Amino acid sequence: MSDSSAVRFADRLNNVETSAIRELFKLLGKPGIISFAGGFPDAAMFDVDGIRQASLAALEQEPGAALQYGATEGYQPLREQLAEFMGSKGAQVLPEQLLVTTGSQQALDLLGKTLISPGDKVIVEGPTFLATIQCFRLYGAQLITAPIDGHGVDVQRLEQLIVEHRPKFVYLIPTFGNPSGAMLSLERRHQVLEMAVRHDTLIVEDDPYGDLYFGEAPPPSLLALSDQVPGSRQRLVHCGSLSKVLSPGLRVGWMIAPPELLAKAVMCKQFSDAHTSTFAQATAAQYLKAGRMPGTLQRVRQVYAQRAQAMVEALRSELGEAVSFVAPQGGLFVWARLTGAGGRLADGNELARRAIEHGVAFVPGAPFFARDPDVSTFRLSFATVGEDRIREGVGRLAKALQG
């Protein structure tokens, strides 16, 4: 098709643009670069033996079910294992209340399909997960931003925005958010659930990082706490994922939602991919059944905690007052702000460009804001870099900041 004008794209594509992060990755081919840019787990942490055994068990025990088409709602043994997994974290869930999705990313897409009409208002955190911004905009959402601090979303401001805008729903990452790393306090979690009931507002809780805590476990999820706030459970959607704790390549996530919303999501998923890979689901089910997850989580928590500590110490010693940040208590990220102290650079985009020249990469913060971006912010991931390389990389960042 030589005449490009023959391709007439959908109007919805006018609402989105190529991810700034994906554009940045094109610059990372430079030899010897230390990358703090990725938002993914360390492949060296994958329990390859456990996953191998689980996949063999899936083929040996139920080869027909593992290799055949399956129910759109999900492979029943996996739904049962995931309900048990959620129960171990204090959230009482029946298998039939849970839809298995192709990563929690698909859960967000299904929410866009089932809930968002063009022009609908949706409240997200500022900053929030970049793919969420792109996904909801694709369906025509008008995004409203609720500010956050080191303890998560500002609940007073969030309530004002709910009253003012009457959104279709509110999207939050309460535990070690991407990119902020912030953890919503227990008190604020109760307040969010109470305002959901008070204003009859749907809350979407995205929780891909909640198991990656470094010291004490975080407060229970909104889903687990919903039992304590009458009426909140039916105004709550919970999205979970095995991507950050087991393997992103399995593409296993799940969505827990009120029955009528779950039914619509199942219908839309049917049109989209029929079902999540049954082989991946059977493998995940066997893995969870084998009881290896607690040991795997213990290992990755320990490694990520040490790397986070190395990054925090390096930032304090190498950059000092030039940056401000809250030390993460879990997750994969440090979210930092350039202070401009001593007349130094305060633009994250410019620092990202300079940093590449000095052999280190990170993601500037502006793309993570649906509106009114704070250009002094940036995101550093410590997950895939060893402690010595973290110290070296932060040293390079300090040189880039100096000019």
C-alpha positions in Angstrom: 0.0 0.0 0.0 2.1 2.9 -1.3 -0.4 5.7 -0.6 -0.2 6.2 3.2 -3.4 8.3 3.1 -5.3 5.0 2.4 -4.8 4.1 6.0 -7.4 6.0 8.1 -6.7 5.5 11.8 -9.2 5.5 14.6 -9.8 8.9 16.2 -8.9 7.4 19.6 -5.3 7.3 18.5 -5.2 11.1 18.6 -5.4 10.9 22.4 -2.1 9.0 22.8 1.5 9.2 21.7 4.5 6.8 21.8 5.8 6.2 25.3 8.7 8.5 26.2 10.2 5.6 28.1 10.2 3.4 25.0 11.9 6.2 23.1 14.5 6.5 25.8 15.3 2.8 25.5 16.5 3.4 21.9 19.4 5.3 23.4 20.5 2.5 25.7 22.5 0.5 23.1 25.7 2.4 24.2 28.3 -0.1 25.5 28.9 0.0 29.2 25.8 2.0 30.1 24.4 1.4 33.6 20.6 1.5 33.3 18.3 2.5 36.1 15.6 3.0 33.5 13.8 -0.3 33.4 10.7 -1.1 35.4 11.1 -4.8 35.4 12.4 -7.5 37.9 15.9 -9.0 37.7 15.9 -12.1 35.4 18.6 -13.6 37.7 16.0 -13.8 40.4 13.6 -16.0 38.5 13.0 -19.4 40.0 13.8 -21.2 36.8 14.0 -24.6 38.4 10.7 -24.1 40.1 9.0 -22.9 36.9 10.5 -25.8 35.0 9.1 -28.3 37.4 5.8 -26.6 37.4 5.5 -26.6 33.6 6.5 -30.3 33.5 3.9 -31.1 36.2 1.3 -29.2 34.1 2.1 -31.4 31.0 2.3 -34.6 33.0 -0.8 -34.2 35.1 -3.3 -32.4 32.9 -1.8 -32.1 29.4 -5.2 -31.8 27.7 -6.3 -28.9 29.9 -2.9 -27.2 29.7 -2.7 -27.2 25.9 -6.4 -26.8 25.0 -8.6 -23.8 24.8 -9.9 -22.8 28.2 -12.6 -20.8 30.0 -12.4 -17.0 29.5 -12.7 -16.6 33.3 -9.5 -18.6 33.8 -8.1 -22.0 34.5 -10.0 -23.2 37.6 -7.0 -24.7 39.5 -5.2 -21.4 39.1 -8.3 -19.4 40.2 -8.4 -21.6 43.3 -4.6 -21.1 44.0 -4.9 -17.3 43.5 -7.9 -17.1 45.8 -5.8 -19.0 48.4 -2.8 -16.6 47.7 -5.1 -13.6 48.3 -6.4 -15.2 51.5 -2.9 -15.6 52.8 -2.7 -11.8 52.6 -6.0 -11.2 54.4 -8.4 -10.8 51.5 -11.2 -13.3 51.4 -11.9 -14.1 47.8 -13.8 -17.0 46.1 -12.3 -18.4 42.9 -15.5 -17.3 40.9 -14.9 -13.7 42.0 -11.6 -13.6 40.2 -10.9 -13.2 36.4 -7.4 -14.3 35.2 -6.0 -11.7 32.9 -3.0 -11.6 30.6 -0.9 -9.6 33.1 -2.5 -6.9 35.2 -2.0 -4.7 32.2 -5.0 -6.4 30.5 -7.1 -5.8 33.6 -6.5 -2.0 33.0 -7.5 -2.4 29.4 -10.6 -4.3 30.3 -11.5 -1.5 32.8 -11.1 1.0 29.9 -13.3 -1.0 27.6 -16.1 -1.6 30.2 -16.2 1.7 32.0 -14.8 4.6 30.0 -16.8 6.5 27.4 -15.1 9.4 25.5 -15.1 12.4 27.8 -15.5 10.5 31.1 -13.5 11.7 34.0 -11.1 9.4 35.7 -8.9 10.3 38.7 -5.3 9.0 38.8 -2.4 9.8 41.1 0.2 12.4 40.0 2.5 10.7 39.2 1.1 7.3 38.1 2.0 4.3 36.0 2.6 5.6 32.4 0.8 2.7 30.7 -2.3 3.5 32.7 -2.3 7.1 31.4 -1.9 5.9 27.8 -4.5 3.1 28.2 -7.3 5.3 29.7 -6.6 8.1 27.3 -7.0 5.6 24.4 -10.6 5.1 25.5 -11.2 8.8 25.7 -10.9 9.5 29.4 -10.3 13.0 30.7 -7.7 12.4 33.4 -7.8 14.3 36.7 -4.7 14.2 38.9 -4.7 13.7 42.7 -1.3 14.7 44.3 0.7 12.3 46.4 3.3 12.6 49.1 5.6 10.0 50.8 2.5 8.4 52.3 0.6 8.0 49.1 -2.4 9.9 47.7 -3.5 13.1 49.5 -6.9 11.9 50.6 -8.3 15.4 51.4 -7.5 16.6 47.9 -8.7 13.3 46.5 -12.1 13.8 48.2 -12.4 17.4 46.9 -11.7 16.1 43.4 -14.3 13.3 43.7 -16.9 15.9 44.8 -16.0 18.3 42.0 -15.6 15.9 39.1 -17.8 12.8 39.9 -15.4 10.5 38.2 -16.2 7.2 36.6 -13.6 5.7 38.9 -10.4 6.5 40.9 -7.2 4.5 40.0 -4.6 4.1 42.8 -1.4 2.1 43.3 -1.5 2.2 47.1 1.5 0.0 47.8 5.0 1.0 46.5 3.6 2.7 43.4 5.2 3.0 40.1 6.9 5.4 39.8 6.6 7.0 43.2 7.4 4.0 45.4 5.0 5.6 48.0 3.1 3.5 50.4 -0.4 4.6 51.4 -0.7 4.6 55.2 -3.3 2.4 57.0 -5.2 5.5 58.1 -5.5 6.8 54.5 -6.5 3.4 53.3 -9.5 3.4 55.6 -10.3 7.0 54.5 -10.2 6.0 50.8 -12.7 3.1 51.5 -14.9 5.4 53.5 -15.0 8.1 50.8 -15.8 5.4 48.2 -19.0 4.6 50.2 -19.8 8.2 51.0 -19.6 9.4 47.4 -20.6 6.1 45.8 -17.3 6.0 43.8 -15.6 3.0 42.3 -12.0 2.6 43.4 -9.5 0.6 41.4 -6.6 -0.8 43.4 -3.6 -1.9 41.3 -1.2 -4.0 43.4 1.7 -5.5 41.4 4.3 -4.6 43.9 2.7 -5.2 47.3 4.6 -8.4 48.0 8.0 -6.8 47.4 8.4 -5.2 50.9 11.8 -4.8 52.6 11.2 -4.9 56.3 7.7 -5.0 57.9 4.8 -6.0 55.7 2.8 -3.1 54.3 -0.7 -2.4 55.6 -3.3 -4.8 54.2 -4.6 -4.1 50.7 -7.8 -2.0 50.3 -9.5 -5.3 49.3 -8.4 -7.0 52.6 -9.5 -3.9 54.6 -12.9 -3.6 52.8 -14.4 -6.0 55.3 -14.0 -3.3 57.9 -15.8 -0.7 55.9 -19.4 -1.7 55.2 -20.4 -1.1 51.6 -16.8 -0.6 50.3 -16.3 -4.1 48.7 -18.9 -3.5 46.0 -17.2 -0.2 45.1 -13.7 -1.8 44.7 -11.7 -3.4 41.9 -8.5 -5.1 42.8 -5.8 -6.0 40.1 -3.0 -8.3 40.9 0.0 -9.9 39.0 2.6 -12.5 39.2 4.9 -10.5 36.8 7.0 -8.7 39.4 7.3 -11.7 41.9 7.5 -14.8 39.6 7.9 -14.0 35.9 6.6 -11.3 33.6 6.9 -13.7 30.7 4.1 -15.9 32.1 1.7 -12.9 31.6 -0.5 -14.0 34.6 -2.6 -11.3 36.3 -6.0 -11.2 37.8 -8.9 -8.9 38.5 -11.4 -9.1 41.4 -14.5 -6.9 40.9 -18.2 -6.6 41.7 -20.1 -9.4 39.8 -21.7 -7.2 37.2 -18.4 -5.5 36.3 -16.6 -8.9 36.2 -19.2 -10.3 33.8 -18.7 -7.4 31.4 -14.9 -7.7 31.6 -15.2 -11.5 30.9 -17.3 -10.6 27.8 -14.8 -8.1 26.5 -11.9 -10.5 27.2 -13.7 -13.1 25.1 -13.6 -10.7 22.1 -9.9 -9.8 22.8 -7.9 -13.0 23.4 -10.5 -15.7 24.3 -8.5 -16.5 27.5 -5.1 -16.1 29.0 -2.6 -18.8 27.9 -3.8 -22.1 29.5 -0.3 -23.4 29.5 1.0 -20.3 31.4 -2.0 -20.6 33.8 -1.4 -24.3 34.4 2.3 -23.7 35.1 1.5 -20.9 37.5 -1.1 -23.1 39.3 1.4 -25.9 39.7 4.0 -23.4 41.0 1.7 -22.0 43.6 0.5 -25.5 44.6 4.1 -26.6 45.1 4.5 -24.0 47.8 7.6 -22.3 46.4 6.3 -18.8 46.4 7.1 -17.8 50.0 10.8 -18.8 49.6 11.0 -17.0 46.2 9.5 -13.8 47.8 11.9 -14.0 50.7 14.9 -14.2 48.3 13.8 -11.3 46.1 12.8 -9.1 49.0 16.3 -9.5 50.5 18.1 -8.7 47.2 16.0 -5.7 46.3 16.2 -4.4 49.9 20.0 -4.4 49.7 20.0 -2.8 46.3 17.5 -0.1 47.4 19.7 0.6 50.5 22.8 0.9 48.3 21.0 3.4 46.0 19.7 5.4 48.9 23.1 5.7 50.5 24.8 6.5 47.2 22.3 9.2 46.4 22.8 10.8 49.8 26.6 10.7 49.6 27.0 11.6 45.9 24.2 14.0 45.2 23.4 15.3 48.7 21.2 18.4 48.8 20.8 18.4 45.0 18.0 15.7 45.3 15.2 15.0 47.6 13.5 11.6 47.9 11.7 9.3 50.3 13.7 6.0 50.9 11.5 3.2 49.5 10.1 0.6 51.9 9.5 -1.8 49.0 8.9 -2.1 45.3 11.5 -1.4 42.5 11.9 2.4 42.5 13.3 5.5 44.0 11.4 8.6 43.0 13.5 11.7 43.3 13.3 15.4 42.8 16.0 17.8 41.7 16.0 20.6 44.2 18.1 23.1 42.2 20.2 23.7 45.4 23.3 25.8 44.8 22.0 26.8 41.4 22.4 23.3 40.1 20.2 21.7 37.4 16.5 21.2 38.2 15.3 19.7 34.9 14.9 16.0 34.9 14.7 15.8 31.1 18.0 17.7 30.7 19.7 15.5 33.3 18.5 12.4 31.5 20.2 13.6 28.3 23.4 14.5 30.1 23.3 11.2 32.1 23.3 9.1 28.9 26.5 10.9 27.8 28.1 9.9 31.2 27.0 6.3 30.8 24.0 6.1 33.0 20.3 6.0 32.2 17.1 6.7 34.1 13.6 7.9 33.3 12.7 11.6 33.7 9.5 12.1 35.7 7.4 14.3 33.5 5.7 11.5 31.4 4.3 9.9 34.6 2.0 12.9 35.1 -1.4 13.0 33.3 -1.3 16.8 33.6 0.8 19.5 35.0 4.1 17.5 35.0 6.8 18.2 37.6 9.8 18.3 35.3 12.2 18.3 38.3 11.3 14.6 39.1 12.9 11.4 37.9 12.6 7.6 38.5 15.5 5.3 39.3 15.1 1.5 39.3 17.5 -0.5 41.5 16.0 -3.9 40.7 18.3 -5.1 37.9 21.6 -3.6 38.9 24.1 -5.1 41.4 25.2 -3.0 44.4 28.7 -2.1 43.1 27.2 -1.0 39.7 24.5 1.0 41.6 27.2 3.0 43.4 29.2 3.5 40.1 26.0 4.5 38.3 25.0 7.1 41.0 28.6 8.4 40.8 28.2 8.9 37.1 24.8 10.7 37.8 26.6 13.1 40.1 29.1 13.9 37.3 26.2 14.5 34.9 24.6 16.8 37.4 27.8 18.8 37.6 27.8 19.4 33.9 
